[in-house]
Amino acid sequence: MDKTPDSILIVGSGLFGLCTAWALTERPRFDKTTITVVDNARGQFPPTDAASVDTSRIIRTDYSDPDYSVFGAEAQTHWRKQGDHEVGGEGRYSEVGIVITAATPDGPPKVGTKTGMHYARTSWENVSDIARTSGTPGKVVELPSRKAIQEYLGTDGNAGDWGYANMMSGWADNGAGMRWLYEKVEKTGRVNFVDAEVGELVTKGKRVTGAKLKSGRVLEAGLVFVAAGAWTGGLIDLRGRCEATGHTLGYIGLTQEEQDKLEKHPVVLNFTTGLFFIPPRDRLLKVARHGFGYLNPKVVRRALPLSPEHERKPIVASLPWTLRDDGVEAFAPEAEVDLRWALKNMLPIRGLEKRPWKKQRICWYSDTRDADWLVDWHPGWEGLFIATGDSGHGFKFLPILGDKLVDVLEGKGGNLGEKWRWKHVDDDGLGRETGGVFKGLITEDGSRGGALGMILADEFSKGGVALPTSKL
């Protein structure tokens, strides 16, 4: 970016949008730039159905890619700051450790894919290097067998065949973290918030010049920065690159005695199944699945095409289905089976799998094929920057995320900027509807569990809470 824009419109007030707005206010280059954030907040920024707003998120350096491990370690130096006005303070961050596990593969993986065991072992190597470099090698301990895992976790269930404990990781209250972030941005006095739904991006010639709201009002800007998370595919044609996928979260109630026992327990994450649980707070225990996710294909009528040479016409893309879309907070029957399996096998307290759910939710990721993000200037349009596709991993990087995104904006992204670039994607049918059948892309980094290609409406039709007919 050679010329500093006089105005920047950020579409989306979730993690990426707020982090970007905050980082822009911190850089003297943008002192005279008008910054506007627009989102369908429905009276509350950030929206409660944003992926980054919930009860808890894992904060870890445990990645099979060393660049993300280093990125996570840098963010953790900030999470560990416990002052009331710092990101990790007032109970927002708890470093209780994490146990990473995986199952022994039944056979060799398909060509070009990775297993959960591969992901776990390479992650172990990366965090072990970080521990040695930081002078704390004892913080990472191998758990070489199912028995070792059972003894460490205090369970007799099948939590995995191999694993390790990393006491440098933990979890954060991401709802509180996002409120903290919003307050930081608002207090700068530099950011204008517009509570409205964007219908489409507006263009003039080869340039994106703003966003048209559903009300008909147009917000114009010198730079349009789209950070709409899983909703991005409804504004820009990202088929085959990014896709909205829904992931199940369940919450059960605990007694105070159970709360006391589990609150200092490490996070547990199995990379083969994608199942994990995070220590409870306020007698509410969360169990979830980091899986391939549900697809929700919908007709999108005004998505921005790949370039001015392409016609703007209706496409089919997977989009979130949440309370803003008259959705319900529930998950499908197949997820119930998986989550109750996790409660039975991964925790030291028996009988939790029989508890009724206090709360259910589907969390919507913006997934990519390789789990690398999409943070780059759009190659087909001037004045348009995209930041999405974090594949469910963004929140842990909150303290430094905005700086990384703005670095890429300014052409100084380094290794991460290279990973996050707009990549050529062959039209192999993934992320598209062909003959009435929608075929979703698959994030094959080895960290996902569950079935492939599940269509949300189909799964709900098998029982549980039905989707309204208008949404099918």
Secondary structure by P-SEA (a helix, b strand, c coil): ccccccbbbbccccaaaaaaaaaaaaccccccbbbbbbcccccccccccccccccccccccccccaaaaaaaaaaaaaaaccccccccccccccccbbbbbccccccccccccccaaaaaaaaaaaaaaaaaaacccccccccccaaaaaaaacccccccccccccccccccaaaaaaaaaaaaaaacccbbbbbcccccccccccccccccccccbbbbccbbbbcccccccccccccccbbbbbbbbbbbbbcaaaaaacccccbbbbcccccccccccccbbbbbbbccbbbbbbbbcccccccccccbbbbbbbbbbcccccccccccaaaaaaaaaaaaccccccccccccccbbbbbbbbcccccccccccccccccbbbbcccccccccccccaaaaaaaaaaccccaaaaaaccccccccccccccccbbbbbbbccccccccccccaaaaaaacccccccccc
